[in-house]
Amino acid sequence: MRKIPVAEPVLAGNEKKYVMDCLDATWISGSGKYVEAFEERFAEFCRVPHAIAVFNGTAALHVALLAMGVQPGDEVIVPALTYVACANTVRYCGATPVFADVDPSTWTLDPSTVESRMTLRTKAIMAVHLYGHPADMDALKVMAARHGLALVEDAAEAHGARYKGQLVGGLGEIAAFSFYGNKIITTGEGGMVTTMDAEAARQARLLKGQGMDPNRRYWFPIIGYNYRMTNIQAAIGLAQLERVDWFIERRLEVAHAYARWLEGADVVLPPQAQWAQNVYWLYSVCLPADVDRSLVVEELATKGIETRPFFHPLHLLPPYADGAKGDPIPVAEDLAARGLNLPSSASLTDDDVRYVSEALHASIDLARQKKVRPRGG
Ligand SMILES: *Cc1c(COP(=O)(O)O)cnc(C)c1O
């Protein structure tokens, strides 16, 4: 039987060569030519002056928030539909995440719900480019400027995505990327902070390197972290980055293939705002409300097709139950209940996509039949 995972890495470029080079040179820790080269090339890729490599995307987000001055007592506005790291990193700063709803047409932070979440303690807005689709940055920028807030981008799922023609990673004051094994490009575990601002970059570097003064060895003016990326991670990252255009192109081809094979299916296809270029990190659909998603997931699994339900809305998770301040967050809750991430790897063929799409059609029909059949019948 075919086995089709949701996402798997492709390591078909110079990854092995560069890793062997690290081993031969015994540069395996948090410094070396690959870390520098990967940072430089990634900055070029995002068209930003500064990129700071760290050991995972969560560390990147934590450093980004700290560099924006988020501290105990502050609040940060976070979309309710995203990965848990968005809220956890706010807590790592001693601050409180306050959840806002997402827009039904982009699945990202809905600017019209943000202002109602603001208090005198609000320090920052975290815009998440969910599943590869950019958030509506201009609207959020206006709001952040009006209220004197920092605008942080979580671009962990959106390498190469564009907002009004501009690449993510340079749209807010600071951004975080992830290179986890299932992301658009990978270093195994890894992350990057990008920013246009020299002072934020200096702060991020200080924070990731235990707080050591760059001009005075073993002098620590602040409490920092050891969030360094290893040279081996960076070696893999550099090789991945050499082929990043191919990775993004493949994601778009897979998305086009899905759009074709799913034509006429009773599902909502992923967002694609006029002002956005989605990079379809995960090809994500919403099932009809009357279809039991767990039946569809089970049925696809019997055909070797791995899927993933959308993230649970963060305000429904035990540590964050008070983050919605008791208000319903209807769009995020609805999408989370109906959404399904389909296999999305760069290695998928048109035939794979057709196989998954046909199985999805069939499993939706089957789930409907099972539902109307009386129990015990
Ligand atoms: C993957 C991801 C992160 C965290 O990245 P890690 O490298 O797994 O720590 C943060 N935010 C979002 C939206 C993600 O998808």
The ligand as a Tripos MOL2 file, in Angstrom:
@<TRIPOS>MOLECULE
LIG
   15    15     1     0     0
SMALL
NO_CHARGES

@<TRIPOS>ATOM
      1 C1          6.5720   25.3070   13.6180 C.3       1 LIG1
      2 C2          6.0180   26.5450   14.1760 C.ar      1 LIG1
      3 C3          6.6380   27.2550   15.2260 C.ar      1 LIG1
      4 C4          7.7690   26.7230   16.0410 C.3       1 LIG1
      5 O1          8.8220   26.2040   15.3730 O.3       1 LIG1
      6 P1          9.7140   25.0320   15.9990 P.3       1 LIG1
      7 O2         10.9000   25.0550   15.0790 O.co2     1 LIG1
      8 O3          8.9300   23.7770   15.9440 O.co2     1 LIG1
      9 O4         10.0910   25.4060   17.3950 O.co2     1 LIG1
     10 C5          6.0840   28.4620   15.6080 C.ar      1 LIG1
     11 N1          4.9840   28.9510   15.0290 N.ar      1 LIG1
     12 C6          4.3370   28.2980   14.0570 C.ar      1 LIG1
     13 C7          3.1100   28.9180   13.4640 C.3       1 LIG1
     14 C8          4.8130   27.0670   13.6000 C.ar      1 LIG1
     15 O5          4.1540   26.4010   12.6630 O.3       1 LIG1
@<TRIPOS>BOND
     1     1     2 1
     2     2     3 ar
     3     2    14 ar
     4     3     4 1
     5     3    10 ar
     6     4     5 1
     7     5     6 1
     8     6     7 2
     9     6     8 1
    10     6     9 1
    11    10    11 ar
    12    11    12 ar
    13    12    13 1
    14    12    14 ar
    15    14    15 1
@<TRIPOS>SUBSTRUCTURE
     1 LIG1         1 GROUP 0 **** ****
